[in-house]
Amino acid sequence: MVPPNLFLLGKIRKDLNHKICIPDAEVITMAYEYEGWTLYTRDVELKGGRNQTIYFFSKRTPKSGSPCDKPDKYEVGVNKRTGLPYLKKK
């Protein structure tokens, strides 16, 4: 594995003000997984115009949404009938 500082050396450039800039790079986050299910998040707009962040589990890559860590103050529950995981407040 390449140390992070050596990996970034090739991507760092100086702008006109001689400040070190790191160009936009894909940020890799560690996704939370539970028994083969990956936790995803996406922002949705409700009918009243308010924005809300939703969390959902999926075994496949969804059309929209990005993998995420489990939010603080939440725990994973499992639906007894379907076996699907869900988040619930502690």
C-alpha positions, -999 to +999 in steps of 0.1 A: +000+000+000+013+035-009+016+059+020-010+087+017+016+114+016+034+098-014+001+093-032-009+130-029+025+143-041+016+138-077-017+155-073-007+186-054-003+218-074+003+254-066-021+281-077-012+317-086-011+328-050+014+300-042-010+282-019-010+245-020-043+232-035-055+196-037-077+192-067-112+177-063-108+140-057-133+112-051-138+108-013-139+072-002-161+067+029-164+035+048-199+023+044-217+006+073-226-030+065-249-054+084-252-090+074-246-083+037-267-051+036-250-018+030-263+015+045-270+043+021-282+079+024-299+104+002-316+138+005-352+140-006-376+169-009-409+164+009-442+176-005-441+207+018-408+217+003-387+207+033-355+186+027-350+154+046-321+130+048-332+094+046-312+062+054-318+028+038-302-006+035-296-023+001-278-053-011-273-038-045-261-004-056-291+019-057-299+044-086-295+073-062-278+076-028-244+071-015-229+047+010-225+061+045-216+053+081-242+045+107-253+078+123-247+084+160-276+077+184-290+051+160-290+013+162-299-014+137-331-033+141-344-062+120-380-066+109-392-100+124-415-107+094-393-097+065-358-099+080-349-065+065-326-043+086-336-007+095-323+021+117-340+031+149-331+057+176-314+043+207 
